[in-house]
Amino acid sequence: MQQLQWDLSFLADNSVVRTKRFGIPAEAKAVRYPIRLLRYWFGYHLLRVEAQRSPRPLEVAEVGVHTGQMLEFLGSAPVVPTFARWTAVDAVMLTEKLRQAGYTDFFEANLEDPSFDLPADYDVAVMLHILEHLFEPEEALQKVARRIRPGGAIIGGFPVVPDLLARIRQSQVRKNAAPMGHVSVFSPARVRRMAADSGLRVEFMSGAFFLRSKGSPLENSALWARFNLLWGATLPWWPGEIYWLMRKPA
């Protein structure tokens, strides 16, 4: 439960995430500890730990960057991990906006294309809230895993449900999916199967919250934020979101 010791305080007065440019809803920007930001918070701390254990600056590929919120959030943290390059990978590349956010390399590609392959090998890949939009997430993860160096890692996250409900829920969402909407549903058990099928091992996995209260006064409380993290760490299958790190054996 290392995440219970991670710094949460910089969410409370973070001016970067409250700018017009940063893409989260206004109600999330109006509170001190928006649960909406936990996706970047988990990603940041997992990257921070990776950078600390690495003998050299990391080479990172982020798959599914949208407008670059992850790297902007990283730059707003009190301790910014060093990296040698950070490659943006997306089907629609907003190059100039991403360059302003700090991305160094740009690779426009469709992850679901059968010929998809990352342009180089990397120490870390970041796949936050992208796999739930793919019909074949296992195949996509395997393609990315092939380009991770031995000892490297993939950091990711997405919505989660208990294993017994995952297949039923997936059938439902695929019937009603909007363009670019969610089409795959995950459970902790599926995360472990995906890792094993990709030659990886799950080194970290945690749920994120008991209840996302969408900008309510509860999200002004650090105690409420810590309670949500404790709940997620204890019950990672609880319907909400799950974040994980998969390690490639050295």
Buried (B, 14 or more C-beta within 10 A) or exposed (E): EEBEEBEBEBBEEBEBBBEEEBEBEEBBBEBBBBBBBBBBBBBBBBBBBBBEEBEEEBBBBBBBBBBBBBBBBBEBBEEBBEBEBBBBBBEEBBEEBBEEBBBBBBBEBEBBEEEBEBEEEBBBBBBBBBBBBBEBBBBBBBBBBEBBEEEBBBBBBBBBBBBEBBEEBBEEBBEEBEEEEBBBBBBBEBBBEBBEEBEBEBEBBBBBBBBBBBBBEBBBBEEBBEBBBBBBBEBBBBBBBBBBBBBBEE
